[in-house]
Amino acid sequence: MNEKKRKFTFKKYERISKYKEIKDVIEKGEKIFVDGLIVYLYRNPNYKFPRIAVLVSNKVEKLAVKRNKFKRRIREIFRLSKHKILQPIDIIIIATKNSVRAKYKFLETCFIKALRSKGLIINDNEGNI
């Protein structure tokens, strides 16, 4: 019971919002394609915590409601699993037509699978994913 309580928050400094930083991650980072989800990973030496950006093109999904729902889901997945990420890493998620329509659990599995393929995430003891 003496376990330290974790705060599952998503702070502004954990977002990648500048165009130059997003461009750097896409150019210098490693691209992974997992079940319709495009993930770019880049080990950024300037930061001591993981950061994320979610990109959804207007061409992928016309309706802003669906684009925003996808972004909320991915940010929520990141928020709940960032404490398991072993290294400070920049993550860019780019949506495809299939991934925008995917269920939350499927997106969570894809996200974890992408990080696990590069050895960047702690395995669950609970066996959830």
C-alpha positions in Angstrom: 0.0 0.0 0.0 3.0 2.2 0.1 3.1 2.3 -3.6 3.5 5.8 -5.0 0.3 7.0 -6.7 0.7 7.8 -10.4 -0.9 10.8 -11.9 -2.3 9.8 -15.3 -2.2 13.3 -16.8 -1.5 14.7 -20.3 0.3 17.9 -19.9 0.9 20.5 -22.6 4.7 19.9 -22.6 4.0 16.2 -23.6 2.6 17.3 -26.9 4.6 17.9 -30.1 3.0 20.9 -31.6 5.6 22.8 -33.6 5.8 22.0 -37.3 9.6 21.8 -37.3 9.6 19.2 -34.5 7.0 17.1 -36.3 9.0 17.3 -39.5 12.2 16.3 -37.7 10.5 13.2 -36.2 9.1 12.2 -39.6 12.5 12.7 -41.4 14.8 11.3 -38.7 12.6 8.9 -37.0 11.8 5.2 -37.6 8.5 4.4 -39.4 6.4 1.5 -38.2 3.1 0.4 -39.9 1.0 -1.7 -37.5 -2.5 -2.8 -38.7 -3.4 0.5 -40.4 -1.7 2.8 -37.9 1.4 4.7 -39.0 3.8 5.4 -36.2 7.0 7.4 -36.3 9.4 7.0 -33.3 12.4 9.2 -32.7 14.7 9.1 -29.6 15.1 12.8 -28.9 18.0 13.6 -26.6 16.6 17.1 -25.8 13.7 15.8 -23.7 13.5 13.6 -20.6 9.9 12.4 -21.1 7.9 10.9 -24.0 5.9 13.2 -26.3 3.2 12.6 -28.9 1.5 14.2 -31.8 -1.5 12.8 -33.7 -2.1 13.8 -37.3 -5.3 13.1 -39.2 -5.7 14.5 -42.7 -8.9 16.0 -44.1 -8.4 13.5 -47.0 -8.5 10.5 -44.6 -11.7 11.6 -42.9 -14.0 14.4 -44.0 -15.9 14.8 -40.8 -14.1 16.8 -38.1 -16.1 14.9 -35.4 -14.5 11.6 -36.4 -11.0 13.1 -36.8 -11.2 14.6 -33.3 -12.5 11.4 -31.8 -9.6 9.5 -33.2 -7.2 12.1 -31.8 -8.8 11.9 -28.4 -8.6 8.1 -28.4 -4.9 8.1 -29.2 -4.1 10.7 -26.6 -6.0 8.7 -24.0 -4.1 5.6 -24.9 -0.8 7.5 -24.6 -1.9 9.1 -21.3 -2.7 5.7 -19.7 0.4 4.0 -21.0 3.2 6.6 -20.9 4.4 5.5 -17.5 5.4 2.1 -19.2 7.5 3.8 -21.9 11.2 3.1 -21.0 12.9 6.0 -22.9 12.2 9.6 -23.7 10.8 9.3 -27.2 8.9 11.4 -29.7 5.9 9.6 -31.2 3.9 10.7 -34.2 0.7 8.8 -35.1 -0.7 9.3 -38.5 -4.2 8.1 -39.2 -5.3 6.0 -42.2 -8.9 5.4 -43.3 -9.0 2.1 -41.5 -7.6 3.3 -38.3 -9.9 6.3 -38.0 -12.9 3.9 -37.9 -11.2 1.4 -35.6 -12.4 0.7 -32.1 -10.5 1.9 -29.0 -9.3 -1.5 -28.0 -7.9 -2.2 -31.5 -6.1 1.2 -31.5 -4.6 0.5 -28.0 -3.3 -2.9 -29.2 -1.7 -1.4 -32.3 -0.1 1.4 -30.3 1.4 -1.0 -27.7 2.4 -3.4 -30.5 4.4 -0.7 -32.3 6.2 0.3 -29.1 6.8 -3.3 -28.1 8.3 -4.1 -31.5 11.1 -1.6 -30.7 11.5 -2.7 -27.1 10.3 0.7 -25.8 7.6 -0.4 -23.4 7.4 -2.5 -20.3 5.3 -5.7 -20.6 2.1 -5.9 -18.6 2.2 -8.2 -15.6 -1.6 -8.4 -15.8 -1.6 -9.8 -19.3 -4.0 -7.2 -20.7 -2.1 -6.6 -23.9 
